[in-house]
């Protein structure tokens, strides 16, 4: 039984190491460049109606960023059908999203990994990339 417990501990250690980016999941500048080249092959424009990315951007960015915080849009989506998110809603949200990428109301630092002192993280690493990530938290969806 003790050898099995030791083997399970070894597997748990490897999983934890991988989850922190310990080797297998490290991302290099070459990986980022390859990802970028894959993403520029489309026709461009806003994400399509009904896509996950369009729904997330509309639900997270459609509203007003104020000094008191974000005020989410509470009206009726334009559709079609009315009440459902449609192309016009996506266009408005993408405009707000684009503006937030250029001049963010809320700045989120990134960098060297999770559980790292805030002083070690950076706002801009000077490489010219803007990353958008999503995370489900106890408070709901967070995109930044």
Secondary structure, DSSP 8 states (H G I E B T S, - for coil): -HHHHHHHHHHHHHHHHHHTT-STT---HHHHHHHHHHHTTS--SS--TT-HHHHHHHHHHSEEEETTEEEE--S----SSTTS--HHHHHHHHHHHHHHHHS-SS---B-S-SS--GGG-BS--SS------EEEETTEEEE-
